[in-house]
């Protein structure tokens, strides 16, 4: 059984295939974090592994049996504010008498097979055969407030998820001010904190820093998970690298404001938390009402960052992403945005589509500018009627003409936004987020519709249903191009205005669930100024996300490498753009641009009708290659080999689930003359297997590829190389006369040259 309760030791033991997570009900009242790491079947008593923390008599204690004992020293699972624990709390509430003191104590627990859904929220899922859950009931006796800590174990996936449900069983309303989804304490502070940092067009760069005394936190208060900080953190031991060392990951299944961090206390213990952002947040919980927090996906791996990443990749592909395109190979697309921006007509779109069809592209996507008076980006958001001057036959007519070419048709929308210069805004000026009497700050000449309102949500559902249902649309790019300011709703009373950001997300999730369920055969891709809402919450509804508005190939190496720390390649929208690049002005060879884009969901975003014959022929080769190996990239395991954050080269590989096909991608960040050479060592192979290089026909053992490696490969472009190796049907290398066994590395070098 994955979850076992030991009555004598009052320990809850949660086991995955390779890990254990142990909680003790300390003093019969407080859930204490005992252990999380490699699998331990019998952890023993709490005192056996707890570090000695000397107390003094003036320490506040809520454990009166021992004057020197206190929850301020306890390794806690869900600490509260106002009693003896003086560290960062996971829970904070204000009660009817004005007090903010909460004392949650254990009342019981229940264990069952399966995993419950979270009301109104995206969350991972699993069958009763692959999951087991435990719910720990805590109660504040004075107020009648109940808190339920939900843990679900995915035994074979090496994943544990956490969330929290709060129920007001008292007679008076409670104001929640913080209700984190996850909190736990480690007995030491020998950690480094890794998070994914950035900005627009520079998303998810890797930042790693040593923990010191005090608080280290990342958060968003922008109304979206954000370009700046991704809702993910990891604690790493100082020695942890890609291939080895302890890695503890925390990923938040949510797309709005969040907080995550670590606190090192006076006893050098480390508290980690993750949950809804508490800045400017409150939630009025009336008697008999319930509040559900979003989910945290927790992963421990002793096999370094790479081991942690591959667990997340598999889990998100198999237990978060849903629908027809969860495992189905997705279409190679062409998008007209950087080709035309807002200046296009039907003829131009069909020209690009015809060239796209010629090179093997499956899907033509019409981006911004098809509706209202959208000749510039200062008007018409919200007016989702076709501009007949650009598209005289409408979306239906254009879509059918693209289908006649043998392609699918896709469309860009930005349904959460409204332009002040629009018919929708003039008819409903109170439908946007605003505060009465305050200026309405615009971003990109647009405001945000108030999705905390049911009438606004219903309007968006109806508009999108009409658009998708009345044209042959196979793909929708869902954009969102600014963050929240003047956060307020015309329909909510004053005491509920701080609920707006979370109510907005609940409204958005309702819209997404309704629309994606109504059109299950449509491939949805999320976008937020590029990758500003690249999070598990959006992946629950849309299986891929536009990775970044930065389409420069070299920049994308950093962005996609950082993104892969948590998210699989199947979730990353990645396109070949024009050179010089529109964001950086960099000149890059087509081979480099293609190699980077093929490490995600592949497409083109340039004017194909203006390319030379030679470029068209090269693109045909790119598309053919990608389609041949798409399944390996989309569903296989990814190994990061060389980090662009640590040197001038970057490399990663994909290996098929049957371990028979390996694809190596290698890049040079900055070209230098007469560069020194070094080998690139592959990972994840079977040592005795023999792999054939499909380009040179040279053969290598798995041992050779992993331990000696391959010399730095290089295409004539000087910046990129793709190498495919396939397992030979016969595993053993035939030995020549007087040849040593294949355990002798010298023989491997002699008989299977470097190439």
PyMOL commands that set and color helices and strands:
alter all, ss='L'
color gray80, all
select helices_A, chain A and resi 46-49+304-319+337-340+346-359+394-404+423-427+429-431+454-469+494-518+536-539+553-563+569-571+590-597+608-610+613-635+702-708+745-751
alter helices_A, ss='H'
color red, helices_A
select strands_A, chain A and resi 3-6+11-15+19-26+30-38+91-94+105-113+131-140+145-154+159-168+174-179+182-186+192-199+202-210+214-220+229-236+247-253+258-264+270-276+283-285+290-292+295-301+333-335+363-366+408-413+417-418+447-448+473-478+523-526+544-546+572-577+601-605+637-642+649-655+661-668+679-680+690-693+699-701+710-711+720-727
alter strands_A, ss='S'
color yellow, strands_A
deselect
rebuild
show_as cartoon
